Amino acid sequence: MSKKTKKISEELHKEYNNLTNIFPIEIFPDEVKEYIEQSTRNLRFNKEFLCCSTLSALSTAFGNTYRLQVKEEWHESPMLWIVLIGNAGDAKSHVMKLPYSTLFKHEKENYLKYQLQQKEYELSTTESAIKPIFKDIILKDFTYEALCKSLDHNHRGLCMFQDEFTSFLGGFTKYSNESHESSYLTLFNGDGIKANRTSSEIKMVFDPFANLLAGTQKTMLKAFFKRNRNTTGFLERFLFCFPDKVYPVTYSNNLNDPIIIQNFECLFERIIELYDDNLFTKLSYSTEASSYAQYLSKKLYKTNRLGEDISRALGAKLNIYLHRFSLLIELIECVSKDQKIRCVNVDSVKKAEKLLDYFLQNAIKVFENADNPFANLSKTDKDLFDSLPQNFTTAMFLEKATNLDIPKSTAEKKLRRNHGLYIKIRNGNYEKFQ
């Protein structure tokens, strides 16, 4: 590493550690931490994006292999719905793919095997020949019906991989006038989902596992709250990664250490191979872990930063993630150390607490930004706002816009679609948001 590169790396590391809310990378075992640190340094990817994407990839690798028994009829898998939020050009899509490389490789190998089996099936002359099925691991462009089919074929589970989160939201009515939002709520809970594939055929999938990893831009935050999604508890189900600062991804000819890459990939290989035929094994908390989880559960419901209704909904969903994080961290740790998985220990719950704090702060940031009319304003819009008196008329608004070289038609649209910046007092009279 050159002196210049080393200096840049040290400066980025120092500034990252000075941020107010950073991903608790210490929840990961050494081979994962080393991979993230090195990829951040050499590839210049955002560390928080990479940490969250890695968490998602590890969760997908385990899938439905283990379930944590919270109560008698309450079991949780390590399913996570994660959304990365940044600016255009932040390389979110590249970061998302990086820790999934081993799973992409396995899916490619599975597809090649499937093609051979399909050819053998087509050439077979026996009636007893079984038609092969392909098990999706990563699902990119899909309808709800296609998702149900893929989950039915792969009981271990998969990841819904979306470069743009708003495309996922828009896909609820893809090729159909019927919205499947309520069905996705059911899917998140891990309950059985149903698809009417034809007028005479119904497909049901029990105990589904479907992760979500998506990216989006800060300018799209307000779009999340359309269709009253902030009142249905739908948005509280997502874990948002919203870094305080993201640096532009610049070119670097530095390469990752092959040994570190190999150790990282070997962890995934062991997860995939060791538990290939092992699904729905139930685990419980240790006595100490159970007590600490109960303490955290009560603590979550006392969160009241976003108003009572939103805080209650957010507390309920983070309570679910408390158990999912605890299970996932225990599984990762045991496989990393080649230990038998017996129960979820208190150390895993304490690490889960750090993740909860991180994602809680990010959720607060998302909700506050979405409600803030000044968030993501362009310089022109800010200049226009500042140039206006507290109370103004339509004519005054158009005059100030003209002074800033804003066309009349554009200015009229800005006033009409003001996103909370301007409050209409009466016809032709407005007041600025304070």
Sequence and secondary structure as in RCSB ss.txt:
>XXXX:A:sequence
MSKKTKKISEELHKEYNNLTNIFPIEIFPDEVKEYIEQSTRNLRFNKEFLCCSTLSALSTAFGNTYRLQVKEEWH
ESPMLWIVLIGNAGDAKSHVMKLPYSTLFKHEKENYLKYQLQQKEYELSTTESAIKPIFKDIILKDFTYEALCKS
LDHNHRGLCMFQDEFTSFLGGFTKYSNESHESSYLTLFNGDGIKANRTSSEIKMVFDPFANLLAGTQKTMLKAFF
KRNRNTTGFLERFLFCFPDKVYPVTYSNNLNDPIIIQNFECLFERIIELYDDNLFTKLSYSTEASSYAQYLSKKL
YKTNRLGEDISRALGAKLNIYLHRFSLLIELIECVSKDQKIRCVNVDSVKKAEKLLDYFLQNAIKVFENADNPFA
NLSKTDKDLFDSLPQNFTTAMFLEKATNLDIPKSTAEKKLRRNHGLYIKIRNGNYEKFQ
>XXXX:A:secstr
  HHHHHHHHHHHHHHHTSSS   GGGS HHHHHHHHHHHHHH   HHHHHHHHHHHHHHHHGGGEEEEEETTEE
E    EEEEEE TTS HHHHHHGGGHHHHHHHHHHHHHHHHHHHHHHH   TT        SEE S  HHHHHHH
HHH TT EEEEES HHHHHHGGGTTSSS  HHHHHHHHTT  EEEE SSS EEEESS  EEEEEEEEGGGHHHHT
GGGTTTTT GGGSEEE  S             HHHHHHHHHHHHHHHHHTTT   EEE B HHHHHHHHHHHHHH
TT  SS HHHHHHHHHHHHHHHHHHHHHHHHHHHHHTT     B HHHHHHHHHHHHHHHHHHHHHHHHHH TTT
T  HHHHHHHHHS SEEEHHHHHHHHHHTT  HHHHHHHHHT TTSEEEEETTEEEE  
